[in-house]
Structure formats: structure tokens, C-alpha cells
Amino acid sequence: MAVGKIAKVILPRVVRTVVGAVGEKARAIRSSKEMIETAAKVVATDHKDGSWLQRNWRPLMMLWFGLLIGLYWFGLGPTEVPVSVIQAMFDLVILGIGG
């Protein structure tokens, strides 16, 4: 009998907490989906309209950053570049590839 009373008090709180967490997760997923869709629209517009440079600046930047990272990797690039800058360029290349 005491278990039944405790369950009546605790169970609704647990259910509210779980439902709230699921709702927050769903909102976050929806928000992420909207951000991805917006970014895709921007890229699609860049490829559809504008000049050659406007359509190709992103791939050119990925090639340039990839070249700089490769030169740094093989020791042919400038040695005074901090590792944090190289890591930031690598993150941009990964993001540009689609990750």
C-alpha cells in the first residue's frame, strides 16, 4: 500500500522528466535540421547564381587549406605556424568535405 502511494507521487515526476527530456531532444534535432537545410539552400544558391568565383570559392578554399596542411605535414611549410591554426584549417577542410 505504501508502495502504491509512493508510485503515485514519484511516477508522474519521472514521466514528466522523461517526456521533457525527449521534447528537448526533439527540439534540438528539429533546430539542427533547420540549420542544415538553410546551409544547403545557401550552397545551392551559390552554385546556381553568380559568377564562376562565387560558385567555386568554397572548393578553392578547401584545396588551398588542404595544400597548406599537406605542406605542413611534410615539413615544407612555415614552421612558425602554431598547431592550433593548422588544426583550425583541418577542421574547416573536414567541414567543407561534408563532415
Beta strands, then each sheet from edge to edge (+ up, - down):
end
